[in-house]
């Protein structure tokens, strides 16, 4: 029986730890929708955010702000491009102008609107999640397909058999 490579085990362990950290520690998650943050973030990415005071946010950070400042009434995931005395000026990486100039945000982002700073991104995991809130199940249950796929990958790597080599056969280069 062939054991999974050390790199694969480390990757899977790190991925698992990050997902557990996102759900059980002082962090929150949001699904990225749309294309305003391309190429940095894509629809279906899961961003892990951590609540921080506005004084800890710097130009270049990606933040999430809530419906109190967004004209659409929903959370927005965008990058801070400037800091003024009124608050944070934000813009999607794929947008031609700031949120404030284009009407995505009604005003500069204040502490009251700031949900948090993005501290980690898990690519595409939200494409596998589905909404089961209608059934009254806990939120983590949405990620059950992702967890099952991860377990299948780990099991298949652990159970992978090494193919026998012919004696005297050349090693691949």
C-alpha positions in Angstrom: 0.0 0.0 0.0 1.3 3.4 -1.0 1.1 6.1 1.7 0.2 9.6 0.6 3.1 11.9 0.0 4.2 14.2 2.8 3.2 17.3 0.8 -0.3 16.0 0.2 -0.8 15.1 3.9 0.5 18.6 4.9 -1.8 20.3 2.4 -4.9 18.4 3.5 -4.1 18.9 7.2 -3.6 22.6 6.7 -6.8 22.9 4.6 -8.8 21.0 7.3 -7.3 23.1 10.1 -8.2 26.4 8.3 -11.8 25.3 7.7 -12.1 24.3 11.4 -10.6 27.6 12.4 -13.0 29.5 10.3 -16.0 27.8 11.9 -15.0 27.5 15.5 -12.7 30.4 16.3 -13.4 34.2 16.3 -13.9 34.3 12.6 -16.8 34.5 10.2 -17.2 33.5 6.6 -18.8 34.9 3.5 -19.4 33.6 0.0 -18.1 35.7 -2.8 -20.7 36.3 -5.5 -20.2 38.2 -8.8 -17.1 39.2 -10.7 -16.2 42.6 -9.1 -13.1 41.2 -7.4 -11.6 39.2 -10.3 -8.9 38.1 -10.6 -8.3 38.1 -6.8 -11.6 36.5 -5.8 -14.0 34.5 -7.9 -17.7 33.6 -7.4 -17.8 30.6 -5.2 -14.7 31.4 -3.1 -15.2 31.4 0.6 -13.6 34.3 2.5 -12.8 34.0 6.2 -13.2 37.4 7.9 -12.1 38.6 11.3 -13.7 41.5 13.1 -11.2 44.2 13.6 -11.4 47.9 14.6 -11.3 50.3 11.6 -7.9 51.6 12.9 -6.4 48.2 12.0 -7.5 48.3 8.4 -4.9 49.5 5.9 -5.0 50.5 2.2 -4.8 47.2 0.2 -6.8 45.1 2.7 -9.9 43.3 1.5 -12.8 44.0 3.8 -16.5 43.1 4.1 -19.0 45.8 4.8 -22.7 45.4 5.5 -25.9 46.7 4.2 -25.8 49.9 6.4 -23.3 51.3 3.9 -24.1 49.4 0.7 -26.9 50.7 -1.5 -28.1 47.2 -2.3 -28.5 46.4 1.4 -26.2 43.3 1.2 -22.7 42.6 2.4 -20.0 43.6 -0.1 -16.4 42.2 -0.3 -14.1 44.8 -1.7 -10.6 46.3 -1.4 -9.7 49.4 0.6 -8.1 51.9 -1.8 -8.0 55.0 0.5 -8.6 56.0 4.0 -10.2 59.4 4.8 -11.3 61.1 8.0 -14.9 60.0 7.1 -14.0 56.3 6.7 -12.7 53.7 4.2 -12.9 54.2 0.4 -13.4 50.8 -1.3 -13.3 49.4 -4.8 -13.6 46.0 -6.5 -10.4 44.9 -8.2 -12.4 44.6 -11.5 -14.4 47.8 -11.1 -13.4 51.1 -12.9 -14.3 53.4 -10.0 -14.7 53.4 -6.2 -17.8 52.0 -4.6 -18.6 55.5 -3.3 -18.4 57.0 -6.8 -20.3 54.2 -8.5 -23.1 54.1 -6.0 -22.3 50.6 -4.6 -21.7 52.2 -1.2 -23.7 55.1 0.0 -20.8 56.7 1.9 -17.3 55.9 3.1 -17.2 52.7 5.2 -17.4 53.4 8.9 -16.8 51.1 11.9 -20.6 50.6 12.1 -20.6 49.2 8.6 -17.3 47.2 8.8 -18.0 43.4 9.3 -14.3 42.5 9.1 -11.1 42.1 7.3 -10.5 39.1 5.0 -7.8 37.0 6.5 -8.0 33.9 4.3 -9.6 32.7 1.1 -10.7 29.1 0.4 -11.1 28.9 -3.4 -14.3 27.4 -4.9 -15.5 25.7 -1.8 -18.8 27.6 -1.9 -19.6 26.1 -5.3 -20.0 22.8 -3.5 -22.1 24.2 -0.7 -25.9 24.4 -0.8 -28.4 26.2 1.2 -30.3 23.9 3.7 -31.6 26.7 5.9 -35.1 25.8 4.8 -34.8 22.6 6.7 -33.7 24.2 10.0 -30.3 22.5 9.9 -27.2 24.2 11.2 -25.1 26.4 8.9 -22.1 24.1 8.9 -24.3 21.4 7.3 -24.0 23.4 4.0 -20.4 22.3 3.8 -21.1 18.6 4.1 -20.5 17.9 0.4 -17.1 19.6 0.7 -16.2 17.6 3.8 -17.3 14.4 2.1 -15.2 15.1 -1.0 -12.2 16.0 1.1 -12.5 12.7 3.0 -12.8 10.8 -0.2 -9.6 12.4 -1.6 -7.7 11.7 1.6 -8.9 8.1 1.7 -8.0 7.5 -1.9 -4.5 8.9 -1.5 -4.0 6.8 1.6 -5.2 3.6 -0.1 -3.5 4.2 -3.4 -1.5 1.2 -4.5 1.9 1.5 -6.0 2.1 -0.1 -9.5 4.8 -2.8 -9.7 7.8 -2.0 -11.9 9.5 -4.3 -14.3 13.1 -5.1 -13.3 15.5 -3.1 -15.3 12.8 -0.7 -16.5 14.0 2.9 -16.8 12.6 5.4 -14.4 10.6 8.2 -15.9 12.5 11.4 -16.3 
